């Protein structure tokens, strides 16, 4: 939609949208667009934001709130009454409802319990069940709303039941009919588009067995493995079963898309030494505190590199050109190492490499780094010679360049693989360790060779 800039324009847009929704006439504004404008109103005038939130119908607010960031969901009991929050929660899919209650509980457990107490027992039981799972388990991402059919149910009867569920707005994003035994044991699923080619008087047991897909996931399976299943088998949804293979829910592609986005964001932040959860905070103090931790670690490693430089202070004093050139060696090593590290961590996240085939990965990265090392060793060697008119200085920096780029390629691949082996997130600690290695190796090799060859 066209961007709105003026406060009054945003306010008028949202007010008119609410009125149109209440009338039910030609309402085609996506909840995401409403959420975006509501967020902007919140930033411009919090009082108007609160006033407008109180006017939004619960059904519409349920859709909007799903598009809101975590910190807005956390504070929602402070904006509207707990009774309305409970009403909004009851209008959500179970996975979105459980996430909302969980987010609220992170800031105010008492408010979350108050909202839960105002829900009917069935909704309350479902939300508590979903929130009982660990964050990395598939069960915490599933929704209980799904379209299940009995093996001996007629297709016509099932489709009429689906139509009723859709009219009651109980289900959305329905891709499959999930086949179960009478006791709820999962058999398989069949795409709804497949059903239109069969006689509606047939039962699901009459369908060709090859049309029934048996993809499913345990409710306790790590969500990263579920993501792999979606990408490897091009799934739009997957059945979730309990320890007895009873159908308990489903995960749809939109939830997996959010998981992938969260994983990519976490990995990107981790490589920069930033905590993705902390960055969602509104408090600049908390964000700064988290960043300061990693900056503190970086300071310690920087001091270590400076100690190495201090060992050769007399060498640097004897030849000022060394002080001019040594940052080049460290910088090239750092950048080369970051390239290798980023590629390795990303491939590990995608499951393309693991500890078992580490030798092949390390060999490839070392060869690439050595190629670049010799290439840029020649370039910087010639530059150093022409700059300072000292042939041996060109030789020293050229050899140091090869050594440091070799170490950058080697350690850039080895460090994340070893960290994963010891069950440490390779995206978090790799950068700090690698930077220390390339700085120390770069300075030590350059200044050490200069001491031996030039002095």
N, C-alpha and C positions, 0 to 999 in steps of 0.2 A: 504494500500500500504506500501511498505518497506520504513522505515524512512530514510530521506536524512539528512546528517549532515554537509557536506561541502558547503560553500557558492557557489563555482563554480558549484558544483553538482546540487544545488537547482536552480541556474540561468539557467543552461543548460536544466534541466528538464522542467522548465516553458517555456523557449524559444522554445524547441522542441514541447511541447504541443500546443503552439500557432500556430506553423507552420503546425502541423498535422491537427488542427481544420480548418485552412484555406483551406487545401487541401481536407478536408472531407473524409480522408481515415482512416478507422479503429480507429476512435476516441472513446475511451470507458473510459476515465478518468472522474471520478465523480467530479462535481464542488466543493464539500467539500474538496477533496484532493488538488485541485488547490488552493482553498482559504487558506488552512493550510500552503502550501508552500509559497504562496504569503505573508502571514503574517510573516513567518520566514525571508523571504527576506527583508521585511520592517524593521524588527528589526536589521538585519545584515548590510544593506546598503540602506538607504532611497533614495539616488539618483538613484540607480539601480532599486529600487522598482517603483519609479515614471516613469522612462524611460520605464519599461516593461508594466506598466498600460496603457501607451499611445499606445502600440502596440496591446493590447488585443482587438479582435473584439467585437463590442457592444453586439451582441447576446450572446457570451460566457461570457462577463463581467457581463451581467445581471444575469446570473445564479450564477456566483462566488460571486457577491456582496451580494446576498441574504444569503450567508453562512458566511458573514463577521460580526464581532461584531459591535455594535452601534457606537463606537468611530471612527472606520474606515469609516463607512458610513457618519458620520458627516463631516469628513475632505476631502471627495472625490472631492469636487469642487476646492480644493487647489492643487490637484494632476493632474487632467485632466480638459479640457475645459468644460464650462457650456453646450456648444453645444453637446459634446459627452455624458455628464451626462444625458442630455435630451433624447438623442438617446437611451441610456441604459435604462432609465426609461420607455420609450415607448415599450421596449421589455419585460418588466416584467408583471406578473399578477398584477391586480389592487391593491390587498392588499399589495403586496411587494413594488409596486411603491409608494403607499401612505405612507408606513412606511419609505421608503428612503427619500422622500421629508420632512416628519415630522422630521426625525433625522437631516437632513441638517439644517432645520429651527431652531432647538434648539441651533445651534452654530452660524448660519449666516442666518438670515431671508431674507436679501437682495439677497443672493445667491440662496436660495430656490425659491424666486419669479422670479428671472431671468430664472431659469431652467423651471419653470412652464410656463413662457411666450413663451418658445421655443417649447412647446408641442402643438399638435393640440387641438382644442376646446373640442372635445369629451373626450380625455384623461385627460385634465386639469379639466373638469367639474367633472369627476368621482373621481379624486384624492382629489379635494377640498371637495366633498361631504363626502368621507370616513374620511377625516381629520377633518370634522366638528363635528364628534361624540366625546363624552367623552371617556377617556381611558378605562373605565370599561364597556362600552356599546358594545353589540354584533356587531353593525354596523361598529365599528372601526376595527374589525377583519375579516370582510367578503370580498369576492372578487365578482366583478360584472360579471365576465366571468362564464357562466353556459350553460347547454344544456336544453333549454325549448322547450316544444312541445304543440301544440294545442290539445285539447281533441278530435277533429274530424279529426286530421291528421293521415294518414296511417303510420303504423310502418315502411314500406319500404322507404317511402319518408323521414321520420325523420332520419333513419339510414344513408341514403345517404347524407343527410345534415350534420350529425355528422362526417361522413368520410371526407367531404370537410373541415369542421372546424379543424379537426385533421391535415389534410394535410397542411393547412395554419398556423398550430401551434398556433391557437387561443385558444385552450383548452388543458388542461392536467389534470390528476387525475380526469377523468370523471367517476363517479360511478352511477349516476342516470339521468333519464330523468324527468324533472320537468313539471308537467301538469298544464296548466293555461287556464282560459277562454280567450276570445278574448281581453278583456280589461286588461289582465295581472293578474287577481285575481288568487291566488294560490289554486289549488285543492288538489294536493298530488304529490307523486313521486313514481317512479318504478325503481328498479335496472336494469341496462342494461343486467345483466345475465338472468333476468327473460324474457326478450324480445325474446331471441333466441328460446324459446319453442313454441312461438305463430306464427300463419300464418301471414306473412308480409303484406297481403292484408287487415288485420284487422285494424280498427282505435283504438286509445287508449281508446275511449269510450266503445269499445267492450270487453275490458279486464275485468276479474273477479275483483270485487270491493275489495276483500280481498288482492289482489296483490298490491293495491295502498296504500302506507303509507302516513299518513297525518302529520308526525312530522314536525314542523316548530318552528321558534323562532322570536319574535318581534325584530326589529332592535335596540330597546332601552333596551332590557333585559340585566341584569347584566351578564357579561361573565362567572362568576362563576356558574350561573344557567345553562348556555349553556354547560359548562364542565360537570355538573351533568347529563344533558340529554344524552350526548355522552357516559358517563360511565354506566349510568343506563340502557340504551337501546341499547348499543353496536353499535352505529352509526358510519358510515364512513364519512358522510357528512350530513348537515342539511340546509334546505331552510331558508332564512331570508326574512321576510315580513315587510311591513311598517304598519302604523296605519290603513290602509284600506285593509289590507290583500293582497296587491299587492306584487308579487315576485320581490325583489330588489337585491338579491345576495345569496351567500351560504358560509358556513364555512366548511372546510374540516378537516379531522382528523389530518393532519400534523400541521395545525394552532393550534388546541386544544392541541396537544402534546407540542408545544412551550409554550402555556399558562400554562399548568400544571407544566412544568419545571420552568417557571418564578415564579409561586406561591410557589412551593416547595423551590426555592432558596430564595425568599423573606422571607418565614417563618423561614428558617434556619438562615439567617442573622439576622432577627429580634430577635430571641431567644438569639442571641449572642450580641445584642445591636449594630448591624452594619447595615447601610443603603445599600441595594442592588444597588440602582442607583448610590450612591457615589462610590461604589467599582468598577464601570465600568469606572470611570474616570482614565485618565493616570496621572493626577497631584497628586503627593504624598502629596502635601500640602492640597488639598481638601479632600483626603481620611483620612489623619491624623486629619484634623479639625473635620470631622464627628465623627471619633472614639473618639476624645478627649471629645466631648459633653457627650457621654455615660460614659466615664471613670470619668468625673467630677461628674456625678450623683452618680456613684458608690463610689466615694470618700466621698461624703456627707453621704451616707448610712453606709460606713465603720466607719466614725467618730461617727455616732450614736451608732454603736455597741461598739466602744471604750469607749464612755461615760458610757454605761452600765457596762463595765469592771471597769471603774474608780470608780463607786459607791462601789465596793467591793475591793478597793485596800488594805485595812487593812487586809481583809480576805486572800487575795493572799499572802501578806507578812508573815502572820502567818503560812501558809502552802504552801510551794513551789510546792508541788505535784499538786496543783490545776492548776498552770500555765502550767504544763506539760500535763495535761489531758484535759483541757477545749477546745483546738482546735479540739479534737476528736469529742466532742459532736456537735460543730458547723458544722464540715465537714460532719458528717453523716447526719445531718439534711438537709444541703444544697444539698447533692447528692440525698437523698430520695425525697426532694421537686422537684428537677430538673426532676427526673424520672416521677413523677406524673404530673408535669407541661407539659412536652414534650408530654406525652401520651394524656393528656386532650386537649391541643391545636391542636394536629394532628387530633384527633377524631372530634373536632369541625370543622376543616377545611374540613374534609371529609363528614360532615353533620351527623355523627353518634350520636352526643349528642348536646343538645341545652339547653337554660335556662329553658325550660319547664320540662325537665327530669333531672335537676341538682341534685335533692335530691338523686336519685339512684346512680349517678356518684360519688357524695361526699361520700356516705355511703360505696361504694365499695373501694374507695381509702383510706378511713380512716381505714377500716378493714385490708387491705393489709399492711398499714403503722404500725398499732398496732401489727400485727403479727411479722413483721420485728423488730419493736421496742422492744418487749419482748425477741425475739431471741438474738438480739445483746446487749440488756441490760444485759442479763445473761453472755454473752461472755466477755464484757468489765468490768462487775462487778468482775468476777473471775480474770481477768488480773490485774485490779487495786489492788485487795486484795493481789495477789501473788507478785506484783511489789513493793508495798509500805507497805505491812504487816499491813494494816488498814482495818478491815472488814467494818466499817461504810463508809469509802471512796468509797468502792465498791458499797455499797447501794446507796450512793448519786449519783454517776455517772450512775448507772443503772436506777434510777427513772428519772433522767434528760434525759437520752436517750429515754425512753418511751415518756416523755412529748414532746420532740423536734421532734421525728419522727411522733407523732400524729399530731402536728401542721404542719409539712411538708406535710403530706398527705392531711390534711384538707384544708390548704391555697393553696397548689399546685393545687387543683381542684376548689376551690372557686374563687380565684383571676381572672383567665382567663374567667370564666363564668360571673362574675360581670362586668368585663371590656367590654365583648361583649354586655351585657345588656345595658351599657351606651354608646354603639356604639364607643368603643375604641378598636383598634386592639389588641387582647390579646397577640399576639406574641411579641409586642414591649415593653409594660410596665411590663409584668408579672415577668420577671426574676429579675429585680432590686427590685421590691416590695417583692418578695418571699425571695430573699437572705437576705434582711433586717430583715424580720420576723424570719427566721430560726436562724440567728445570734443572734438577740436580745433575742428570746425565749431560745435558747441554753445556752447562757452565763448567762442570768438572772436566769434560773431554776437551773443550775449547781452551780453557785456561791451563789445564794440565799439559796438553800438547804444546801450547805456546811456551810454557816453562821449559820443556824438554828441548824443543826445536829452535826457539828464537833467542833464548837467554843462555 
